[in-house]
Amino acid sequence: MKRFMLICWLCIWLTGCALNPLVALSVPTHPLYVIAGQNAVPGYGSAAISLVDRDTWSLIGTRSFQTSYVHQATSDGQSIWFGLAGDVNNDAAQAVQVDPALAAHVQFETCVEPTGIYHFTEFALVVCRQDGLKGKIQQIQTRTGQLMKEVEVTTDQGDMYVFNSFVYQNELYVNGGSIHSAVTDPSALYVYDVHTLDHVRNVELPRVIGVSHAIAHDDGLLLLNFSSHYQESMRQAFHDVYFYDATKNSVTPLPLIQRSPMQGVILDDYLYTVHFSAPFASEQPTQAIQIFKTNLHTWQQSHWNYAPHDWYAIGDMTTIDGRIFLTKYHSDDKHADGVYELNIDTGELIQRIHIPDASLLVDMLDTP
């Protein structure tokens, strides 16, 4: 049956159609795609993609899919790609390709629980969690969905729970850990050639660094350490941000900012980071949601505070046209979900459009 369905998908793709084609939406001059992919409880929501005109901040239309987590999305300039990882009860193994007008889509079978997806000229890379037992990387031909190559990713202990992944200069970085590792053991960070999937090198991470996000900067990457609050509470040495020098394959701690950075972007020589510090048993039961603005030359900082019960679920942070946008989901008031713009002078978060369970942003005009 699975083979039959795969053949059906392939036939649909090769004939230029898609299953259940819908009426094409009118694509605006400056489109923005907003993906809802965090409400993965069956009966309460589904993964969806919305087309927004970002000149007028009006909703053009929305297409829904099955109930599923969507961890990452990308664009090749011609279509939008994302993975369906499954809901709270069942894992899924699919990558979805959607046309810009949201009129047609194709779903390809992938490895189980895709958490990362990256598009290149002739192929896409899919990184999967595989039930948390072993990581897997698949290289998929984008015209047909044919599997070109795949490799397993495991630690020295023979397993890997994939935390996240990112691409920098034609290399894929996969970060994860083993269930057999001690709490104080560093996580693994492996580097692969995106074309051959050959293992290139390992990156030696400091003890107990949880990489929540990686941002290209100079000749390397800024690695945000979401574990810094835990390390501070355990009276361990900690740093909030590290710099990975790709030319030397070395990781260096940077001066402190604030604990538990989760998201970040660079705009005009400033690093903007979202921090979510949840309390531990030994601490006062308070939470803090903050955005810090750090000058990358002087490290001078300013920051803004936000109500934790309003802003505990920030899904994405990105720059578009020299402005910073965030997504918000799981709000008590569903009308508060959506896309927000950060005023970089005052810290005000201004809702630009309401999209239920908004979690990811895709700007097709900013595709490499």
N, C-alpha and C positions, 0 to 999 in steps of 0.2 A: 504493500500500500504506500509506504514512504517513497519507494522508488517511482511508483506511478505518479504521485503528487509532484515529485521533483521534475519528472518529464513534462508534466502539465505546465509547471512554472516556466520551464525552459522554452516550451513551444510558444507560450504566451509572450515571453520576452522577445523571441526571435521574429515573431510576426508583428511586433510593434504595438501590441495591445497589453492590457493588464486585466487581472481578474476584477470583475465588477467595476469597469471604468465609470467615473463620475463626470459630471459637467465641469469643464475646465473653468477655473477662476481667472479673473483678469489680474495679471501680475503687474503691480505698480512699478514705477521707475526705480524706487528704492525699497525693495522688499526686505522684510525681516521675518524669519521663521521662529516661532516659539513652540517648544515641545513640552508637553505635560507628560512626565514619566516617573512620578514619585508616588502616585496614589495607586498602589498595586494590590489593593484588597478587592477580590471579586465581588461584584455587586455594588461597589461604591465608586468606581471610576475606571477609566481606561486610558491607555496611552493615546495621545492625540498630537497633531501638528496643526498649528494655526498660521495663516498668512496675514501679515500686518503691513500696512502702508506706513512706513516710518516718517514720511513727510507730514502726514495728517494724523498719525497714530489712530487709524481706523482699522477695524477688523474686516478683512476681505472674506475669510471663510475658514472653517475648521474641518479636518478629517480625523475620524477616530479609528483606533485599531483595538486589538485585544488588550485586556488588562495585563499590564506588564511594567516592570521597571525599565527605564531607559537611562543608562548611565552616561552615554556620550553620543554626540552627533557631529557630523561633518558635512562638507559640501565639496563637489568637484567643479562647481560653476555651472553645471548642467542639471544637477539633481541633488537631493538631500539624502544622506545615509545615516541610519542609526540602527542600533541593535535592540532586540527584544529579549530581555534577560529572564522573564518569567515573573510570576506574582508571589505573594507570601506563602503560597502552598506548593507551587510547582515551578521548576526551572524551565526555561525556553531556550531555543537554539536557532535564532533567526536573525538575519540582517535584512533591513528594509531599505529599498531605494524608491524615492518618491520624486515625481517630476515637479517642476517649479509651480505649475498651476494646480497642483494637488488633485489632478484628474485621474492619474493612474499610478499604481505602485507595483513593485515586484518584491517578493520575499524569497530569500535564499536560505537554505539550510546551512548552519554554521556549527561550530563547537558549542558546548553547553554554557549558558550564562555569559554571553558577550558583555564585557565591561568597557572595552575600548575599541574604537573603529577609526581608521585613518585612510584617507584616499590619496592615491597617487595617479599618475597619468593613465596607466593601463590596468592597475589593480588596486585592491583595497586590502588593508591588514585588519584582521579581527583578533583581539586578545580576549581570551575566555578564562573564566574562573573554574570551570569544570567541577562543579559541586564542592569546590574548595580543596580538592585532593591533589590535583596537578594543574598547573597553568598550561595553556596551549595558545600558539600563534598560528593563524591561518592566513594564507595569501590567496585571495579570490580574484579571478578575472572579472572585471566590472561589466563587460558586455554580456557575458553568458552566465555568470555566477559559478563557473567551473572552479573547483579547488585546484590550485596550482602547486602549492607547497604547504606543509604544516610541520611544526616542531613542538615537542613538549618542553615545558619549563619547570624544572624542579630544583630545590635546594640540595645541599650536600646530604640532607637527611632523606632524600628521595621523594618529597612531596612539596607542594607550594600552595598557599592560599594567596591569590593575587590581590594585592591592595589597590594598585593603580598602574597606569602606564602612560607614556608620553613620547613624542617624537621630537628629535632635534637633529638637524643637518643630516638627513637620510639615515638616521640611526633610531632604532626603537628601544626604549628603556622600559623594562618590566620590573616592578617592585613588588616584593611579597615576602612571606615568612613561612616557617614550618610549625606545625602543631607540636612538634617534639622539641622546639627550641625553648630555652629559658627566657623568662620575661626580660632579662637584661641583655640577651643576645641581640646584635644588630640585625636588621632585616636585610634581605638580599636585594641587590639592584644589578640586573644583568642587561647587557647591551647587545643588540642584534643588528646586522645589516638589513635594511628594509627590502633590498632586492633579492638577496640570496637566502635570507634568514639564518645566515651563519652567525654563531656566537662570536662576538668580537672581543669582549673583555667584561670583567666584573668591576663594579665601582665599590670601593671599600667605604661603607658608611660608618659614622660614629656610633657608639653604643646607644641604643634605644632612640632612634630618630624615626618618627612616623611621617613619611612624605605625603602630605595632603595635596600638594600642588607644585608644579614646576613652571618657571617663567624664564623664557630666553632673555639673557642679559650678557652683554659684552661677548666673550668667547666661551660662554657656558650657560649655566642655569642657576637660578635662585631656587633653592629647595625649601619649601615652607614646612616647618616641623609642628604638626598638630599635637605632638606628645609633650611639648615643653611645659604645659601646665601640670601634667602628671609628674614629670620629672622634678619640678619645683616642689610639689606637694610631698614627694618622697625624699626631699633634701638631696637630690642628685644634681650633678652638674647639668646645665641645660643651655640651649640656645634656640631662638625662635626661627632663625633663617640661616641657611648655609649657602655658600657659593660653590658650585661644582665647576671646576676649570676643565673643560673638555680637552684642551691642548696638553694638560699634564695629568689628566685622570685623577684629580685630587679634590677633596672636599674640605673647605675651610669655614669655620664658624664666623658669623658676622655679629656686630654689636646688637644688643638686645633691642627689641621693639615692644612686644606684648605677647602674653602666652597664647598658645593654640591658634596660630593663623590657619585659616581654612581655605581661603580664596585670595587671589591677588592679581593685580595688573600693573603695568608700568605705563605712565603717561607723562610726557614732557619731563623726564629725569626725576620723576617722583614715583615711589612705590606705594600703592594703595593696597592695604591688606584688611580682610575681615577676620575678626578674632571672636571665638566662641569659647569661653571658659566656663565649663560646667563644674559645680562643686563636688569635692570628694568627701568621704565620710569624716575626715579629720578637720574639715573646713566649715565655715559658716554656710548655711544653705542659701547662697546667693549665686546668681548667674550674671555674666557680663557679656553683652554684645557690643563690640566696638569696631570702628574703622579707623585705621591709622594711616596717616600721610607722611611718608618718610623721604627726605631729600637724599638721593643716592650718592651725592657728592659730599655733603656735610653730615649726613645722618640726623639732621635736625628734624623733629617730629611735631606733629599736632594730631589730635584725634577727636572723635565724636562718639558719644554714647547713645545707645538705643535700648528701648524697653525689651527685655528678653522674651516676654510672652508674645510680643508682636513680631520679633525678628529672629526667632530661633531657627527658622527654615529658609535660609538663603541658598538657592540652588545653583546659580551661575553668576559670574562676574566677568565682564568683557568690555573692550573698548570698541566703539563704532563712531567713525567720523570725528575722532578726537574728543569723544565724550564717554563717560563710564556708565554702564548699565548693569543692573542686577535683576535676578528673578526672585520671586517670593511665592511660596506654596504652603499648604497646610495651615492657612490662617483660620482663626476662630470665626472671623467674618470673611466669608468667601469672596466678598467684593474687594477685599484687601489683597487677594492674590493678583499676580501680574508682573509687569515689567516696570522697573523703577530706574530713574536717572539720579545719579549722585551729583549734587552741587559741590564741586571740589573746593569752593571757597567757604561755604557755610556748613557742609555736611548734611544738608537736608536731602532726604530721599523722596523724590517726586514721582508719584505714580503716573506713567504715561499711558498705560492701557491695562484694563482688567482682563486677564486670561486665567481661568480656573487651573490651579495646580501648576502654574508656569514653573519650569525647572531648568530648561536649556535654551540658549539663543544661538541661531545660525544666521550669519550674515553672508549671503552668497556673493555680494560685491567685494568681499574681503578675502576671497578664496585665492590661495597662492597660485 
